[in-house]
């Protein structure tokens, strides 16, 4: 039951911001590890859209860690068979309201 991933503008910007930070402050190895880790995570997520915890505040909205330093918020749309990536941010950042 592989689902389609749809990136919101906020998620794209968050992912790019994390990648930029890693490129500036860390080595190429850490950047490639991050890219590989997130790709693997998204492959797993497409197979199991309920793998992270539901926020409870909104229907089909989930939030949790991609890894120990990156938080993902996404919306599962079962009828459209897609997962919308709402936000990706560093775990040390404050969430946007």
Secondary structure, 3 states (H helix, E strand, C coil): CCCEEEECHHHHHHHHHHHHHHHHHCCHHHHHHHHHHHHHHHHHHHHCCCCCEECCCCCCEEEEEEECCEEEEEEEECCCCEEEEEEEEECCCCCCC
